Amino acid sequence: MRSKLHILVYFLLIVLSTAHAQIITTYAGNGTYGNSGNGGPATSAQLAEPFGLASDNTGNLYIADMMNNVIRKVNSAGIISIFAGTGALGYSGDGGPATSALLYHPLFLAVDNAGNLFFTDQNSDVLRKINTAGIISTINNTPAGYSGDGGPLALAQFTNIAGIYFDAAGNMYLSDYGNGTIRKVNTADVVSTIAGTGTLGFGGDGGPAIAAQLNHPYNVVVDAAGNVYIPDHLNRRIRKINTAGIISTYAGTGVAGYSGDGGPAAAAQLACPWHCDIDNAGNIYVADGCAEVVRKITSSGIISTYAGNGTSGYSGDGGPAINAQMIDVCGVAVDNVGNLYIVNRTWPNVVRKVSNCLSAVITQQPVDVNLCNTGNAVFSVTATNATSLQWQLNTGAGWNDLADDATYAGVNTSSLSITGVNTSMNNYQYRCKATNSCGPVYSVVGSLIVSTPIAPSITINATSVNICAGTPITFNAISINGGTVPAFQWYKNGLPVGTNNAVYTDNTFANADIVTCNITSNNLCASSNTATSNQVIITVNTPLTPVVSIAPSSNNICATTAVTFTASGTNGGSSPSYQWKKNGINVGTNSTIYTDNLLNNGDAISLIMTSSNSCVTSPAAQSNIVTMNVSALLTPSVLINASATHICSHTSVVFTAVPVNGGASPVYLWKKNGMSVGSNSNSYADNNPANGDIVNCIITSNSTCLAIPSATSNSINVTVFSDPVVTLDHSATLCSGSSRQLDAGNFSSYLWNDGSSGRTLSVNNTGKYYVTVKDNNGCTGSDTSTIISVLPVPKDFLPPDTAICDYGSLTINPLPGYKNYLWNTNSTSQSITVTAPGEYWLQATGNNDCKGRDTIIVELKQCLKGFFVPTAFTPNNDGNNDLFMPMLFGVVKKYRFIIYNRWGHKVFESTDVRKGWDGMLQGTKQDNAVFAWICTYQLEGEQEKVQKGTVILIR
């Protein structure tokens, strides 16, 4: 009784939900992504991810065509146009026509009571307005944040506005999505927060809305009484704020889902409530996007599905909205007459309309009618809210209305009668069209199936017909034209067996038993009721016992020796299978032999033979077990060592080999630098090793069961240190009065002929000197230096001491005949010129390479100072008075000397006190004449001076 009650309740819910179904259609968009169709029917236009919707009092619908960066308008005649934006992405145009402005992804829309359109721009960061004259402006464009309560809208901060709504009094409500608040802008343009704390979450039901938490509220609506409703998106609820400011959960349990239709909205599950809108009666329509439906909550709080069947797709236009498929349901809007508009965003990029008109509903559908050859048929429906009914026929060329005639009666009633059905009408289709002021609704299709008389037949098959005694066999019957529920009777040797089933199983067969089956058809058009199958004859065999044994080709072996195991069996049949096992693990192939070269001591080899005979006492036979005796392989090795590895030249080294697993008498082969040396002995003596020699040894073992016969030892690298080389100064002469440091070089120890042990030995006379050294390696070396004679050194080669003017210069000339010169001024010239008093010395190197030093002292003397100029000069190249120049005595700091002819032309100019005029101008001798000169000069310690005068050129 309980289950029947559940079925009745479910049926009533279905009837109630469809009894007043509204019709869904596509209102805007042709189902493809794009931007076209302006000026034509909205259903032919392309949209690009439409998002928000809004309707005005005159029946216009506004669409936020997000990816086209425009707002589209569909008028009451269904014609679409651009209301704002150019299609280019940007932000401009304030103060001008909205159709010339640039928008950036408009999302949410609302129309106020005066007909002004408000929308969010710049991805919900900007709030803009288009007045009734079509002029666009920005009313809020502040940085993202949360501030401004108590002040004007233009200065307030928001974080993603996700909904706009106007109440009857003209107050604006904004869903501050990112801050989790609802903001209100009253008619005096003052902003306040009416819900939410600014912290995302859930809490506060039963208390002041401003103390409650919201979690990303999408949109906000207000009913006629002033109650505020909020889709609290991530809390999966609709929250309500009453006129006293108290918040509560109006719909949803907080658990994501899709349930609760027909009951209180507060007990229902919402998947993800996005946008909502409210009609004039206070009913709320919620875009439950993740469930792909629109839910309706009546003013009494009862929830139902208003549009969508809960599956993702795009279908159902022209039929009840609750049977339609929708996808990406993100925006809804209700117009003044109660029509609902729904955005299906990313695909198919359309806006759909659910008419408020109550269409006809067909609650009982026609069913298929089956007839045999001829007869009469009836198709029936039950329809409510229909003003007329019309039956239609489709013979394969499309649907046509029927009229009453000799064949059809009741074509405008709920029951269609068909008289005189024949086989030519097979597969005719019928449906009923129920019509009212909302348009037609069609029933499901009922088919007329007219069959011709047919004979039943049956064939049977068996899983096996050749068996071993006691083996079960399953028989299957395949019937043709047996009807929907044929009856089966199985026979064994003519006696009834089995049950009324298409399958019969038996394990009690004797050899030559015969099995058949009869069928009784319930097909209405069967020409006869029964049919008998083919015969199946069974062969039953006596069981055999398979036996198998195995033998190895050898045992007592060395590891890695290949052993072949051979099987001998009986009663294995024509093609027995073989499974070899090693220690219980499957190995080998399906063969009578198995070869293995990886055997270990104690390995157990066996075989299971499976007989191919169909009748055996047991199909598998287990062989004897062969246990292997395997000796492990030995690996020879050898290690060599040396009496020494770091030696001095001409030192002997003895190498000794220590073998492992070499057997009683291994063979030794010594190698030096890859070449054979020594003899077949465990030692090798090298009397003259060279530096870098590499010595190793190869042994060949005479043990049995070897992994490898030979082994190579480690290599020893012999380092032979060279004797230290001492290079003393071998000069046979010594300059008089000097000493020589004999340096033996950098070694560990020294022994000189005088018994000293330092690195150096100082000598100052003729004689033979030698040293013996030892380096860090302990190797020794020696050298000898012999001085035969003592040579004289240069001396007294500079002139006597002298004096110099403070502005003059002096050339010092030593005696000639020396090999090299080095002055204390670092000059290597034979002579130097000095301009200052002081002590000067020269080191001279004689031709015997002995060096001597001499010194000269140059003192300062008092000298004439001043400026002197001759009055005439004779440039005749005789070496006397050929150049004209001033004579300056003193240290000259600045100097410029210019000469002019009587015409004022410059004939000479110099800034070098050592340069004078030779009476030439550009290669031409000047005639006897008087020339004017001017000289600017400065001596050290004096002011700059200018002197002028004339000079006579005489040739």
C-alpha positions, 0 to 999 in steps of 0.5 A: 500500500505504501509503494502505491501511495508513492506512485500516486503522489508522483503521478499527481506531481507530474500531472500538476506540473504539466497541467499548466505548462508554458511553451518555450521558444527562442526569442533572440539568437540563431544558435551560432556565435557572432555579431549580425542581424541588426534591423531584422528578426531577433531570432535570425541574429547572432549573439556572442555570450549574452549575459544580463537581461532587462525589460522596460514598461513598453515591452522592449527587452535589453540584452548585454551582448558581452563578447560583442561589447554591445547592448542589444534591444529587441522591441515588442515586434521582435526586431533587434538593434544596437542600443549601446556600443560600437562593437569595438572594445574600450571605454569612451563616449560619455556625454554622447549617443550610447550607440557611439560609445565604447564598452568593455564586456557589459554584464548586468542590466536594469531599467528604472521606473522612468525608462533609463537603462543602467548597466555594468561595464568594464567587467563589472568595475564601472556603472553606466547609465543611458537616459531616455534620450539615448545619452550615455554617462558614467555614474560610478568609476572608482577603484575596487574597494568597499567604502562610501556609505553615507555619501554619493554613489559617484564616490562609493567603492565596490568590488564587482557589481553583479546585479542592479534593481529598482524598487517601486519608490525608485531606490537602486539596489546593487549586489556588491559581489566581491565584498559580499554585500548588498548596497542601496542608493536612495533617491537622494543619491546616498549609499548605504549597506543593507546586507552583509558585513564585507566578509564572505561566508554564511551566517546571521539568519534571524538577525539584522541583515547588516550583521549577516554574511553573504558568499558572492551574492548574484543580483538582488530583487525587491517585491511590491511590499519592500522585501529584498531577495538575494541569490546567495550564490556560493551559499546555495540559498536565496536570502530574504530581508524583510521590511524590518531589516531581518535576514532569513533563508528563503530557499535552499538548504545550503547543500548543492543539488537539485531537489524539493520541487512541490515543497517548501523552497527552504527545504529544497536544494539549489545547485548554483543560484545565479540571477533571479527576477520577480513578477507582479504577483511576487513569484521569484524565478531563479536561474539555477545554472548548474542544474540547467533549469529555472526554478519558480518560488511562489509568493507562498514559498513553494518551489517548482521547476518552471523551465528545463528538464535538468539535462544539458542541451538546446532543444524543446522549442515549441513545447512545454518549457519543463521538457526543454533542454537548456545550457549555461542558464545565467540570466533571467528577466520577467516582463510586465505581462509575466513572460520569462526570458532566459539566457543560454549563454556560451552555447547556443548563444540565445535568449529564450522566452517562456510565454505566460500563456497557459497552453493545452496539455496532453496527459494521456498519449496514444499507444501503438496498435497491432493487427493481423492482416485486417481489423479495426483500430482506435487511438485515444488521448486525454487533453486539458485546456484545449479548445480544439482537437485534430487528428493527423496522419503521416504515411511517410510524406509528412503530417496531414489533418484527417477528415471523417470518412468511411475509414476515419471517425472522431478526427476532432475528438479525443478518440480516433476510430479506424475501420477496415484496416489492411496491410497497406496501412502498415506503419501509418503514424497518427498524432493528435493536435490540441490547440488553444489561444497559446497555439498547438500542442502535439501528442506523441506518435502512435503507430499502426502495425499491420502484420501478414500471417507467418509460420513459426520455426525453431532451431536448437544448438548445444554447447557440445555434442561430444562429451565425457560421461557426466559433463553438462550440456546447455541447449539454446533454442532460437525461435522465429515468429514465436510471438512475444511469449512463446512456449518451449517443450524440450524432449530427450529421446522423445520424452518431455524434459526441462522447463518452459524456457529457451535454455535446457541444461542436462548432465545425465546423457548416455551415448546416442541420446537425441534432443529436440524442442517444440515451440508454441507461438503466441503471435497473433498472425501465426499460420500455425501454433507449433513447430519442432526443432532439428535433432541434436545427437550426443556422443558420450565417451569413457574417461582416460587417465593421462600420465607424464614423466621427465628426465634431464640430459645431465645432473651434477653440473656447473652453473650456467651449463645448459640442461635439456629436460624431456617429457614422455607421456601417455593419454595426452591426446592428439595435442596435449599442452605442457607447462614446465615449472621450476620451483613451482614457477611456470617456465619454458614453452608448450613443448615436450622439451625444456632447456635451462642454463640458469639452474641453481643448486637444489632447483626442482624441475617438474611438468604438468601435461594437460591432455587434449582428450575430451574425456579424461579422469583429470585433464592435468597430469603431474610429472616426477620432480628432478632436483638439480645438483649445481656447483657455483661458478668461481671467479678468479682474481689476482692482486699485485703489490710492489716493493716500491712505487715511487723510486729514484732513477736506476732503482729496482722494484719487485712485484708480487701476485696474490691469486684468488680461485686460481687453482693449484697451479695458475699460469702467470703472465706479467705485463709492462706497458702492455708488453709481456715481461718476466716469467710464469711466476708469482713475482717479477723483478724490474731492474730499470723501471721508467717513469710512468711504467704500468705493470699488471698480471694476468692469471689463468686458473686451473680450477673447475666450474669457472665463471671466466678462466682468466683474471687481470690484476690491478695496475701499478703505476711506477713513478721514477723521479729524475735526479735533481739538476743543479745549475751553478753560475759557471762564469770563469771570471770575477770582477775586482772587489765584487763577490758572487752568490752561487745559488744551488736552487730550491732543494731539501738539503745542501752540502758545499765543499766548505762543509756549509749546508745553505742554499747559497755560497758567497765567493770573492776569489778564484777557486773551485766550488761544488755542492751536492743537493737532495730533493723531497723525493730523496734523490741527489744531484751535484754541480761545480763552479770554477773561477779562474781570474779577477777582472778590473772594473771601470772608475774615474770616468766623469768630469770634475764637479761643476755649477749651473744657472737655475734656468740653464742646462748642462751636458755631462759627458763621461769618458768614452769606450765603455760597453753600457751606461746607466745614469741615476736618472734611468737614462742609458745614453752616454751623456745626459743634459741636466737643468737642475743642481744635484748629485748625478752618478753613472754606472759604466759597464766595461767590455769585460762586463765589469761595472763601476760607478762615478759621481759628479756634483752640480751646484747652483750659481747666480746668473743673468736674468731678463729680456734682450733683443738685437736691433738687426740680423743678417740671415746670410747663412754664414752661421753668424747672426742668421736668426732673429729672436729674443734672448730670455734669461730665466725659467720661461713659463709663457712665451709668444713672439710675432713679427710683422712687415711694414704692411702689417702682414705677419711674417713669423710667429713662434711659442718656442723660445729656441726658435727664431726667424730666418728672414724667409716668408713662405720660402721667399727671402725677404728684402732689406727692411725694417720689421716690427715685433711684439713678444708676450712672455712670463718668467717664473716668479714674475707677472706676464709682460709685453715687449715691442720693437723693430729690427732691421734685416740686412743681407 
